[in-house]
Amino acid sequence: MDPRHSAQDVVRCALCRDAVAPLYCNVCHTHLCGDCVEKHFSDKSKVHNVVPLEQFLSTLNYPKCSTHPAKQCELQCEQCDIPICTSCISSGKHIGHKQLEIFADFESKKEVLRRDLQELEKSIFPKYQESAAIIKTQKTDQLKHSQKLTTELNKQGEALHREIHTIIQRKQAEIDEMDRQHAAAIEKQEDETNKALHEIKQVIQDLKSLLDTSDVGLVSKYRSRIEEFRKLPHKLKISLPNLLLQKINREELLKQFGSLCSLSIETEEQGYTVPSPGAESSPPARPLLGVPRLITDIPTTGYDRLCNVSCLSDEEIWTSGYNKIMKLYNLKGELLKSVQTKSGNVPLDIAVTRSGGLVYTGYNDRSINLVSGTQTLFSRLVSGTQIQTLITLRGWRPLGLCSTSSGDLLVIMTSDDGKQSKVVRYSGSTETQTIQYDDQGNPLYSSCYGSKYLSENRNLDICVADYGADAVVVVSAAGKLRFRYTGPPSTPRESFNPLGITTDSQANILTSDRPNHRIHILDQDGHFLRFLHNCGLQSPWGLCVDSRDNVFVAEYYTGKVKKLQYYK
C-alpha cells in the first residue's frame, strides 16, 4: 500500500466537500479539486501555492517502524496511538484495532495543531496577558494600600504625640505654678523672720547700752518690746504636691489606634469562553424592557449646553457642560453644591472616584484635577472644597476620564498637534500603562480633536467612544484590541456618532448617539442588543449607570438629566 496514492482516493475537496482533491495549497493547508482552484485563488489576502497532492505527499517524512526498522510506517493504530507498518499488521498484535492511513492521521493531527494554535493565540494568551496586567495593577494597589495604612498609622501616632505633649505642658504649667506659690510663701516667711532678727539684735544692743549708762532720762524712756518678740513667727506648714501617675495600659493605648482587619488571600479559579465561529451572543442575565421607562426628569440650570453626568450615589449626580461650574443635584432637581474649576475654564469630562471624590479634566491647562470635600453631606457642610491638581500633561491634552474598579484613573488624551490619541492608566499621579496601537502597529483611536469618552467594563475591558472614528473601540485590560463597533448590522448602513459611554452590572455597554436621539446597547463582545429610544430622548450626550442599572442621560440642548429604567 502506497499512501501517496491511496490517500488520494479518500481525500475530499475542502470547499465543495464532494469531489476528490488531487491538489493541495501549501499556504492554507487546504485540499482542493480542480473546479475549486479558481475560487480558492479569489481570496487575495494570501499568496497561494497550489501543488499536486502527490508532490505534497512526497515532501512528507514518513516514520520508520520502531519494531521493524527496515519498514516504513504507512498506517496509524487508533487504539495504540502509534504508527505501524505492514509487518506489524502481519504479526497479529493489532488484530481488531482500527487502523487509519497515516496521512489521514497526519492531517487530523495537523488540524488539532491549528485549532490549538488559534485558541492559544486568540483566546488563552490574551487572557494570560490580561491576568498579568491585573497582577501588575494588584501589585501597585498593594503598595499604595500599604503606604496608605502606614500614613494613617503615622498620622494617628503623631496626633497622640501631640496630645501627650499638650498634656505634659499643661501638667508642667501646674507644677510651675505650685512651685511659684511655694517659693513665694517661703520667701515671705524668710523676709519677716530676718526682719524680726534684725530688730531683736538692735534691741539687744540698745539694752546693753542702757545698762551701762548713768543717764536717768534715757533709761526712763525705755519701753519694753519683750511681749512682741515672745510671739514667735508663724511656722509654715506645707503639704507638698504629689504626681499620682497611672500605670501605662498598653491595651488602652492600642484602642486609640483602632483595629487592623486581617489579610484575606484567596485564589479564584478562572475560566474563559471561546465563542465558536458564528455563534450568537448569550442573552443578558436580566431581560431588557421592550420600551425604556422614564423614571424622572432632573432639570439643571446655568449651562449653555449640558454634556456630562456622573453618579455620586443612587440619589445624587454631578453634572457639567459649557460652563466653568460643576454642579451636584439630587433626584428632585435641588442644587446641593457648586464647584468652579481651578483654572476657570470649562471641564471637558467629570467622573466620581471609588472614594466619592470628583475628578475632572482641564483641556486648556492640560490638567487632571481632584475635588475633595464633596463626598458626603457632612463633608460638604463642614469641610471646605479643595481642588488638587493630580497630573499636568506635557505635549498632550486630556479628553475623557473614568475611575476604575481598582481605584486607578484612565484618561484618553490627544497630542497638541492633534495627530495622536492614547489611553493612559494612572495610579495616583504615576503613569502605569499606555494604550495607543494594535498588534500591527496601527493607531487604535482617531487622531482628530473630536470628543472621546471612556469607561471600564466589569470584565476590565476599556471601552472608548471615539466620535472622530464613528466607532466604539474596546480593548482588554492588557491593551489588546477586542473589537470595534461601528453601528448595528442594519441595511442600509445608518450614521453612528458615539459620544457618552458607560457600562452596567451585566457587562453591557451603553453609548449615546446624539444626532439620532438614541442610545445603543451592546454586549461585552460587541454584539448589538437594542436601542434605547421611544422615550422622548433629545440629543443624549453624557451617560452613567447607578447601582440598580438605571441609566442617567444628559441631554445636550434641553439641559435635563433623564433617569431611565431599561431592565425588567
C-alpha positions as CSV (number, residue, x, y, z in Angstrom):
1,M,0.0,0.0,0.0
2,D,1.5,3.4,-1.0
3,P,0.0,6.2,0.9
4,R,1.0,8.7,-1.8
5,H,-1.7,7.1,-4.0
6,S,-4.2,5.5,-1.6
7,A,-4.7,8.7,0.3
8,Q,-5.6,10.5,-2.9
9,D,-8.7,8.2,-3.2
10,V,-10.2,9.3,0.2
11,V,-9.3,13.0,0.5
12,R,-12.1,15.3,-0.5
13,C,-12.1,18.9,-1.5
14,A,-12.3,21.3,1.5
15,L,-14.5,23.7,-0.5
16,C,-17.1,21.7,-2.3
17,R,-16.9,18.7,0.2
18,D,-17.7,16.3,-2.6
19,A,-15.1,15.9,-5.3
20,V,-11.8,14.1,-4.8
21,A,-9.0,16.5,-4.1
22,P,-5.9,15.9,-6.3
23,L,-4.5,19.3,-5.3
24,Y,-3.2,20.9,-2.1
25,C,-2.5,24.5,-1.1
26,N,0.8,24.6,0.9
27,V,-0.1,28.1,2.3
28,C,-3.6,27.4,3.5
29,H,-3.1,23.7,4.2
30,T,-6.3,23.0,2.2
31,H,-7.2,20.1,-0.1
32,L,-8.7,21.2,-3.5
33,C,-10.4,19.8,-6.5
34,G,-9.7,21.2,-10.0
35,D,-13.1,23.0,-10.1
36,C,-12.5,24.9,-6.9
37,V,-8.9,26.1,-7.5
38,E,-10.1,29.4,-9.1
39,K,-12.5,30.1,-6.2
40,H,-9.6,29.5,-3.8
41,F,-7.4,31.9,-5.6
42,S,-10.1,34.6,-5.4
43,D,-9.0,35.1,-1.8
44,K,-6.4,37.8,-2.3
45,S,-5.4,38.0,1.3
46,K,-2.7,35.4,0.8
47,V,-0.2,34.3,-2.0
48,H,-1.4,30.8,-2.6
49,N,0.8,27.9,-3.6
50,V,-1.3,25.0,-5.1
51,V,0.6,21.8,-6.0
52,P,-0.5,18.2,-6.9
53,L,-1.2,16.2,-3.8
54,E,1.4,13.6,-4.8
55,Q,4.0,16.4,-4.8
56,F,2.9,17.5,-1.3
57,L,3.0,13.9,-0.1
58,S,6.4,13.4,-1.5
59,T,7.7,16.1,0.9
60,L,6.4,14.3,3.9
61,N,8.8,12.3,6.1
62,Y,7.1,9.0,7.0
63,P,8.4,7.4,10.2
64,K,10.4,4.2,10.4
65,C,8.8,1.4,12.3
66,S,10.3,1.1,15.8
67,T,9.7,-2.7,15.8
68,H,10.8,-3.3,12.2
69,P,13.4,-0.6,11.4
70,A,13.7,-1.6,7.8
71,K,10.0,-0.8,7.2
72,Q,8.2,2.5,6.7
73,C,5.0,3.1,8.7
74,E,2.1,3.6,6.4
75,L,-0.7,3.2,9.0
76,Q,-1.7,4.5,12.4
77,C,-3.2,2.2,15.0
78,E,-6.0,4.3,16.6
79,Q,-6.2,2.2,19.8
80,C,-2.4,2.1,20.4
81,D,-2.0,5.6,19.0
82,I,1.3,4.6,17.3
83,P,2.4,4.4,13.7
84,I,2.7,0.8,12.4
85,C,4.0,-0.9,9.2
86,T,2.7,-3.9,7.2
87,S,4.9,-6.3,9.3
88,C,3.2,-5.0,12.4
89,I,-0.1,-6.0,11.0
90,S,1.2,-9.4,9.9
91,S,2.4,-10.0,13.5
92,G,-1.2,-10.1,14.7
93,K,-0.5,-7.6,17.6
94,H,-3.1,-5.2,16.2
95,I,-5.8,-7.6,15.2
96,G,-9.2,-6.0,15.8
97,H,-7.7,-2.5,16.1
98,K,-8.9,0.3,13.9
99,Q,-6.2,1.4,11.5
100,L,-6.0,4.7,9.7
101,E,-3.8,5.7,6.8
102,I,-1.0,7.6,8.4
103,F,-1.6,10.6,6.1
104,A,-5.2,10.9,7.3
105,D,-4.0,10.8,10.9
106,F,-1.3,13.4,10.0
107,E,-4.0,15.7,8.6
108,S,-6.2,15.1,11.6
109,K,-3.3,15.9,14.0
110,K,-2.4,19.0,11.9
111,E,-6.0,20.2,12.3
112,V,-5.7,19.7,16.1
113,L,-2.5,21.7,16.0
114,R,-4.1,24.5,14.0
115,R,-7.1,24.6,16.4
116,D,-4.8,24.7,19.4
117,L,-2.6,27.4,17.9
118,Q,-5.7,29.5,17.1
119,E,-7.1,29.1,20.6
120,L,-3.7,29.9,22.2
121,E,-3.2,33.0,20.1
122,K,-6.8,34.3,20.0
123,S,-8.1,33.3,23.5
124,I,-5.7,31.8,26.0
125,F,-2.6,34.0,25.5
126,P,-4.7,37.3,25.6
127,K,-6.4,36.0,28.8
128,Y,-3.0,35.4,30.4
129,Q,-1.9,38.9,29.3
130,E,-5.0,40.3,31.0
131,S,-4.1,38.3,34.1
132,A,-0.6,39.7,34.0
133,A,-1.9,43.2,33.7
134,I,-4.3,42.6,36.6
135,I,-1.4,41.3,38.7
136,K,0.6,44.4,37.9
137,T,-2.3,46.5,38.9
138,Q,-2.7,44.5,42.1
139,K,1.0,44.9,42.9
140,T,0.6,48.7,42.5
141,D,-2.6,48.7,44.6
142,Q,-0.9,46.6,47.3
143,L,1.9,49.1,47.6
144,K,-0.5,52.0,47.5
145,H,-2.7,50.4,50.2
146,S,0.3,49.5,52.4
147,Q,1.6,53.1,52.1
148,K,-1.9,54.4,52.9
149,L,-2.1,52.2,56.1
150,T,1.4,53.3,57.1
151,T,0.5,57.0,56.6
152,E,-2.7,56.6,58.6
153,L,-0.9,54.9,61.4
154,N,1.8,57.6,61.5
155,K,-0.8,60.3,61.5
156,Q,-2.5,58.7,64.5
157,G,0.8,58.3,66.2
158,E,1.6,62.0,65.6
159,A,-1.8,63.0,66.8
160,L,-1.3,61.0,70.0
161,H,2.2,62.5,70.4
162,R,0.7,66.0,70.1
163,E,-2.0,65.2,72.7
164,I,0.6,63.7,75.1
165,H,2.9,66.8,74.6
166,T,-0.1,69.1,75.3
167,I,-1.0,67.2,78.5
168,I,2.7,67.3,79.6
169,Q,2.8,71.0,79.0
170,R,-0.4,71.5,80.9
171,K,0.8,69.4,83.9
172,Q,4.2,71.2,83.8
173,A,2.4,74.5,83.9
174,E,0.5,73.4,87.1
175,I,3.8,72.2,88.7
176,D,5.4,75.5,87.8
177,E,2.5,77.5,89.3
178,M,2.6,75.5,92.6
179,D,6.4,75.9,92.7
180,R,6.0,79.6,92.3
181,Q,3.4,79.8,95.1
182,H,5.5,77.6,97.4
183,A,8.6,79.7,96.8
184,A,6.7,83.0,97.4
185,A,5.4,81.8,100.7
186,I,8.8,80.7,101.9
187,E,10.4,83.9,100.8
188,K,7.8,86.0,102.6
189,Q,8.3,84.0,105.8
190,E,12.0,84.4,105.4
191,D,11.8,88.1,105.0
192,E,9.6,88.5,108.1
193,T,11.9,86.3,110.2
194,N,15.0,88.2,109.0
195,K,13.4,91.5,109.8
196,A,12.5,90.3,113.3
197,L,16.0,89.0,113.9
198,H,17.5,92.4,112.8
199,E,15.2,94.2,115.2
200,I,16.0,91.9,118.1
201,K,19.7,92.3,117.5
202,Q,19.2,96.1,117.6
203,V,17.1,95.9,120.8
204,I,19.8,93.8,122.5
205,Q,22.5,96.4,121.6
206,D,20.2,99.1,122.9
207,L,19.5,97.3,126.2
208,K,23.3,96.7,126.8
209,S,23.9,100.4,126.2
210,L,21.2,101.4,128.6
211,L,22.6,99.1,131.3
212,D,25.9,100.8,131.0
213,T,24.6,104.4,131.1
214,S,24.1,106.7,134.1
215,D,21.6,108.8,132.1
216,V,18.3,108.6,134.1
217,G,16.4,110.3,131.2
218,L,17.3,107.6,128.6
219,V,16.5,104.8,131.0
220,S,13.1,106.3,131.9
221,K,12.1,106.5,128.2
222,Y,12.7,102.7,127.6
223,R,9.6,100.8,126.5
224,S,9.8,97.0,126.6
225,R,9.1,95.0,123.4
226,I,9.6,91.7,125.0
227,E,5.9,90.7,124.6
228,E,6.2,91.5,120.9
229,F,9.2,89.3,120.5
230,R,7.8,86.5,122.6
231,K,5.2,85.9,119.9
232,L,7.3,83.8,117.5
233,P,6.6,84.0,113.8
234,H,4.2,81.5,112.2
235,K,5.7,78.3,111.1
236,L,4.9,77.3,107.6
237,K,3.1,74.0,107.3
238,I,3.4,72.9,103.7
239,S,1.8,69.8,102.1
240,L,4.0,69.1,99.1
241,P,2.1,68.1,95.9
242,N,2.4,64.6,94.5
243,L,2.0,63.4,90.9
244,L,-0.2,60.4,91.1
245,L,0.7,58.5,87.9
246,Q,-1.4,55.8,86.4
247,K,0.3,52.6,85.2
248,I,0.5,52.7,81.4
249,N,-2.0,50.3,80.0
250,R,-0.8,49.1,76.6
251,E,-4.2,47.7,75.7
252,E,-5.9,51.0,76.2
253,L,-3.3,52.7,74.1
254,L,-3.9,50.1,71.3
255,K,-7.5,51.1,71.3
256,Q,-6.5,54.6,70.2
257,F,-5.1,53.0,67.0
258,G,-8.3,51.1,66.1
259,S,-8.2,47.6,64.7
260,L,-6.4,46.2,61.7
261,C,-8.6,43.7,59.8
262,S,-6.8,40.5,59.0
263,L,-5.4,39.9,55.5
264,S,-7.5,37.6,53.4
265,I,-5.9,35.9,50.4
266,E,-7.9,33.5,48.3
267,T,-7.5,32.1,44.9
268,E,-10.4,32.1,42.5
269,E,-10.5,29.6,39.6
270,Q,-10.7,31.4,36.3
271,G,-12.5,30.2,33.2
272,Y,-12.6,31.6,29.7
273,T,-15.1,31.2,27.0
274,V,-14.1,30.8,23.4
275,P,-17.2,31.5,21.2
276,S,-17.4,29.3,18.2
277,P,-17.4,31.0,14.8
278,G,-20.8,32.4,14.0
279,A,-22.2,31.7,17.5
280,E,-24.7,34.2,18.7
281,S,-24.0,36.2,21.9
282,S,-25.6,34.9,25.0
283,P,-28.7,36.9,26.2
284,P,-28.2,39.1,29.2
285,A,-28.9,37.6,32.6
286,R,-31.6,40.3,33.1
287,P,-34.1,40.8,30.3
288,L,-34.4,44.2,28.7
289,L,-37.6,46.2,28.7
290,G,-39.4,46.4,25.4
291,V,-39.7,50.2,25.8
292,P,-37.5,52.0,28.4
293,R,-39.4,53.7,31.2
294,L,-38.7,57.3,32.2
295,I,-38.4,57.4,36.0
296,T,-37.6,61.1,36.5
297,D,-36.6,64.3,34.7
298,I,-34.0,66.4,36.5
299,P,-33.7,70.0,35.3
300,T,-30.3,71.7,35.6
301,T,-29.7,75.4,35.3
302,G,-26.9,77.7,34.2
303,Y,-25.4,75.5,31.4
304,D,-25.3,76.8,27.8
305,R,-25.1,73.1,26.8
306,L,-25.2,70.0,29.2
307,C,-22.5,67.4,28.4
308,N,-21.6,65.2,31.3
309,V,-23.2,63.3,34.2
310,S,-21.7,61.1,36.8
311,C,-23.3,59.3,39.8
312,L,-22.1,60.1,43.3
313,S,-24.8,57.8,44.6
314,D,-28.2,56.5,43.5
315,E,-29.7,59.8,44.8
316,E,-27.1,62.4,43.8
317,I,-25.4,63.2,40.4
318,W,-22.6,65.5,39.3
319,T,-23.1,67.4,36.1
320,S,-21.0,69.7,33.8
321,G,-21.4,71.4,30.5
322,Y,-20.2,74.5,28.6
323,N,-19.6,76.3,31.8
324,K,-16.8,76.5,34.4
325,I,-19.2,75.4,37.2
326,M,-19.7,71.7,38.1
327,K,-23.0,71.1,39.9
328,L,-24.3,68.4,42.3
329,Y,-28.1,67.7,42.1
330,N,-30.4,65.3,43.9
331,L,-33.2,63.5,42.1
332,K,-35.6,66.3,42.9
333,G,-33.5,68.7,40.9
334,E,-32.3,70.6,44.0
335,L,-28.8,72.0,43.7
336,L,-26.7,70.7,46.6
337,K,-23.3,72.1,45.7
338,S,-21.5,74.1,43.0
339,V,-17.7,73.9,42.4
340,Q,-15.8,76.2,40.0
341,T,-12.9,74.7,38.1
342,K,-9.4,75.7,39.4
343,S,-8.5,77.4,36.1
344,G,-11.9,79.0,35.4
345,N,-12.1,77.0,32.2
346,V,-14.8,74.5,31.1
347,P,-14.2,70.9,32.4
348,L,-14.1,68.5,29.4
349,D,-15.2,65.5,31.4
350,I,-16.0,64.5,35.0
351,A,-16.0,61.3,37.0
352,V,-16.6,60.1,40.6
353,T,-13.8,58.1,42.2
354,R,-14.3,55.0,44.3
355,S,-13.9,57.1,47.5
356,G,-16.6,59.6,46.2
357,G,-14.2,62.4,45.2
358,L,-14.9,64.3,41.9
359,V,-12.2,64.3,39.2
360,Y,-12.3,66.4,36.1
361,T,-10.1,67.1,33.0
362,G,-8.9,70.6,32.1
363,Y,-8.2,70.7,28.3
364,N,-6.8,74.2,28.1
365,D,-4.3,73.8,31.0
366,R,-3.6,70.1,30.3
367,S,-4.6,69.1,33.9
368,I,-6.4,66.3,35.7
369,N,-7.8,67.6,39.0
370,L,-9.4,66.2,42.2
371,V,-12.1,68.0,44.1
372,S,-12.2,67.0,47.7
373,G,-14.7,67.7,50.5
374,T,-17.7,66.6,48.3
375,Q,-18.1,63.0,49.2
376,T,-20.8,63.2,51.9
377,L,-23.4,65.7,53.2
378,F,-21.3,66.1,56.3
379,S,-18.1,66.8,54.4
380,R,-20.0,69.3,52.1
381,L,-21.4,71.1,55.2
382,V,-18.3,71.1,57.4
383,S,-15.2,70.8,55.1
384,G,-14.2,73.4,52.6
385,T,-13.9,72.4,49.0
386,Q,-10.3,71.9,47.9
387,I,-9.1,71.3,44.3
388,Q,-5.8,69.4,43.9
389,T,-4.1,69.1,40.5
390,L,-3.1,65.5,40.3
391,I,-1.4,65.5,36.9
392,T,-0.3,68.1,34.4
393,L,0.5,66.8,30.9
394,R,3.2,67.9,28.6
395,G,2.5,67.8,24.8
396,W,-0.9,66.2,25.4
397,R,-4.4,67.4,26.3
398,P,-6.8,65.3,28.3
399,L,-10.3,64.5,27.0
400,G,-12.4,61.8,28.8
401,L,-11.6,60.1,32.0
402,C,-13.0,57.4,34.3
403,S,-12.2,55.8,37.7
404,T,-11.5,52.0,37.6
405,S,-12.6,49.2,39.9
406,S,-9.0,49.2,41.3
407,G,-9.0,52.9,42.0
408,D,-6.8,53.9,39.1
409,L,-7.7,56.6,36.6
410,L,-8.0,56.0,32.9
411,V,-7.5,59.1,30.8
412,I,-7.9,59.4,27.0
413,M,-5.9,62.2,25.5
414,T,-4.8,63.8,22.2
415,S,-1.5,65.3,21.3
416,D,-1.1,69.0,21.0
417,D,-0.8,68.7,17.2
418,G,-4.0,66.5,17.0
419,K,-2.1,63.7,15.3
420,Q,-2.1,61.1,18.0
421,S,-4.5,59.8,20.7
422,K,-3.9,57.3,23.5
423,V,-5.3,55.9,26.7
424,V,-3.1,56.2,29.8
425,R,-3.7,54.5,33.2
426,Y,-2.6,56.4,36.3
427,S,-2.1,55.0,39.8
428,G,-2.3,58.2,41.8
429,S,-0.2,60.6,39.7
430,T,2.1,57.8,38.3
431,E,1.6,56.6,34.7
432,T,1.5,52.8,34.8
433,Q,0.1,51.9,31.3
434,T,-0.2,53.4,27.8
435,I,-2.6,52.0,25.1
436,Q,-2.1,53.5,21.7
437,Y,-1.5,50.9,18.9
438,D,-2.9,47.4,17.9
439,D,-0.7,44.4,17.3
440,Q,0.0,45.5,13.7
441,G,1.2,48.9,14.9
442,N,-1.9,50.8,13.7
443,P,-3.4,53.5,15.9
444,L,-6.4,52.3,17.9
445,Y,-8.0,55.7,18.2
446,S,-8.7,58.5,15.7
447,S,-6.2,61.3,15.6
448,C,-8.6,64.2,15.3
449,Y,-9.6,66.6,18.1
450,G,-13.1,65.1,18.3
451,S,-14.7,64.0,21.6
452,K,-13.5,60.8,23.2
453,Y,-15.0,59.3,26.3
454,L,-14.2,56.1,28.0
455,S,-15.4,53.6,30.7
456,E,-14.1,50.4,32.3
457,N,-16.3,47.4,31.9
458,R,-17.0,44.8,34.5
459,N,-14.6,42.3,32.7
460,L,-11.9,45.1,32.9
461,D,-12.2,45.9,29.2
462,I,-11.5,49.5,28.4
463,C,-14.4,50.9,26.2
464,V,-13.8,54.2,24.3
465,A,-16.5,56.1,22.4
466,D,-14.4,57.6,19.6
467,Y,-16.5,60.3,17.9
468,G,-13.9,61.1,15.3
469,A,-13.8,57.4,14.2
470,D,-17.6,56.9,14.4
471,A,-16.8,53.8,16.5
472,V,-16.7,52.3,19.9
473,V,-13.2,50.8,20.4
474,V,-12.8,48.1,23.1
475,V,-9.5,46.7,24.3
476,S,-8.7,44.2,27.0
477,A,-7.1,45.3,30.3
478,A,-3.8,44.4,28.7
479,G,-4.5,46.9,25.8
480,K,-5.2,44.2,23.2
481,L,-7.9,45.2,20.6
482,R,-11.0,43.1,21.2
483,F,-13.5,44.7,18.7
484,R,-14.7,47.9,17.0
485,Y,-18.4,48.6,17.0
486,T,-19.5,51.0,14.1
487,G,-23.2,50.6,14.4
488,P,-25.8,47.8,14.2
489,P,-25.7,45.4,11.3
490,S,-28.6,47.2,9.5
491,T,-29.0,47.7,5.8
492,P,-28.5,50.4,4.5
493,R,-25.8,51.5,6.9
494,E,-27.0,54.2,9.3
495,S,-24.9,57.0,10.7
496,F,-23.4,56.4,14.1
497,N,-21.8,59.2,16.2
498,P,-21.0,57.9,19.7
499,L,-20.4,60.4,22.5
500,G,-21.1,59.3,26.1
501,I,-20.3,55.8,27.2
502,T,-20.9,53.7,30.3
503,T,-21.3,50.0,31.3
504,D,-23.6,48.2,33.7
505,S,-23.6,45.2,36.0
506,Q,-24.3,42.8,33.1
507,A,-21.1,44.0,31.4
508,N,-23.3,45.5,28.7
509,I,-22.0,48.7,27.0
510,L,-24.2,51.8,26.5
511,T,-23.2,54.6,24.2
512,S,-25.1,57.7,23.2
513,D,-25.8,58.5,19.5
514,R,-26.7,62.2,19.8
515,P,-27.7,63.1,16.2
516,N,-30.0,60.1,16.1
517,H,-31.5,60.8,19.6
518,R,-30.9,57.2,20.9
519,I,-28.6,55.0,22.9
520,H,-27.0,51.8,21.6
521,I,-26.7,48.8,24.0
522,L,-24.0,46.2,23.1
523,D,-23.0,43.1,25.0
524,Q,-19.4,42.7,26.2
525,D,-18.3,41.1,22.9
526,G,-19.6,44.0,20.8
527,H,-22.9,42.4,19.6
528,F,-25.7,44.9,19.2
529,L,-28.6,44.2,21.6
530,R,-31.1,47.1,21.1
531,F,-31.6,50.8,21.0
532,L,-32.9,52.9,23.9
533,H,-35.3,55.3,22.2
534,N,-39.1,55.9,22.0
535,C,-38.8,57.6,25.4
536,G,-38.5,61.2,24.5
537,L,-34.7,61.4,24.3
538,Q,-33.4,64.6,22.8
539,S,-29.7,64.8,21.8
540,P,-28.3,62.5,24.5
541,W,-24.6,63.1,25.5
542,G,-23.2,62.0,28.9
543,L,-24.2,58.7,30.5
544,C,-23.8,57.0,33.8
545,V,-25.4,54.0,35.5
546,D,-26.4,53.6,39.1
547,S,-26.2,50.5,41.3
548,R,-29.7,49.4,40.1
549,D,-28.7,49.6,36.4
550,N,-30.8,52.7,35.8
551,V,-29.1,55.0,33.3
552,F,-28.8,58.8,33.7
553,V,-28.8,60.6,30.4
554,A,-27.6,64.2,30.0
555,E,-29.5,66.0,27.2
556,Y,-27.3,68.4,25.3
557,Y,-29.8,71.1,24.4
558,T,-32.6,70.8,27.0
559,G,-30.2,70.8,30.0
560,K,-32.2,67.9,31.5
561,V,-30.9,64.7,33.0
562,K,-33.3,61.8,32.4
563,K,-33.3,58.7,34.6
564,L,-34.4,55.6,32.6
565,Q,-35.1,52.1,33.5
566,Y,-34.2,49.6,30.7
567,Y,-34.1,46.2,32.5
568,K,-37.2,44.4,33.7
